[in-house]
């Protein structure tokens, strides 16, 4: 089993808490852990850390490395540009 975590948001959806320099995936609202950290902690019983992948953007790559030191850097991808993949127009 594999897990892919999308963590490339720009900090606009949880305004005013979330900002470009600290988007929601890095906010520590629940149990003093970031949403990203909580997500990884929840899936670790199901998925080997070697099979956990994270996609982020270039502005946040160092923050992801710091937040998830147990995840191999080769499993963390930088998206070439933000495509707002979680939104769509009808």
N, C-alpha and C positions, 0 to 999 in steps of 0.2 A: 504494500500500500504506500502511496505517496501523498504528500500534502503540498499544495501551492498556496502561499499566502500573498495576497495583493496588498502591498503597503506603500503605494506611491502617491497617495493623496496629497493635495496641495494645501490643506488646512482651511478649506472654505465651508465645509458642511456642518461643522460643530462650532461655528462662530458664536460668541466671541472667545470661547475657551481655546479653540483651535486656530492657529495662525500659520502662515507660511514657514516660519522658522521652527515651529513646534506643532505639526499637524496631529490630528486625532490619534493616529497609531502610536504616538509617543506620549500621549496624555496619561497621567496617573490618577485616575478618578476612582477606581475600584481597588481595594486592598493595597494601595501604594505601589502597584505594578502597572506598567503601560498596557494599553490594549494589545499591542504586539506581543509583549511578554506573556500576558494572560492567554492569548491564542496559542502560542507555542506550548505553554504549560498544559493546556487542555488537550492538545493532540499528542503530546509525547507518550502517553500510555498506549496509544493506538498505532503510532507511526515512529519508526526508528529515526533518530536525529539525522542519520545519513540520507533519509528520504524526505526531509523537510526542505522545501525550496521557498525562497522569498523573492518577490519582484518589487523593486522600489525605483525611485528616480535618482539621478546623480546627486541631487542636493542632500539626500538622506542616507547615502550609502554608509558613511562613517557612523551615523547614529544607529543604523541597523547592526553594523558590526559590533558596536559597543553594547547594544541592548541584547544581542544574541551571540555571545562569545562561543557557545558550544556548537553553533551551526557553522559548518565549513564554509569558508569564503567562496569556494567554487559553487556553492548552492545558493548564492545570493546574486541575483541578476539585476542589472540596471536597464530599465526600459529606455530606448533611444529618444523617445519624446512622449509627453503626456497626451493620451488619447481620450481621457475621460471615459474609460471603458465601462464604468459602472452606471453611466447615464445613457439614455437614448431618447430620441424624438419620435413621436408617432405622427 
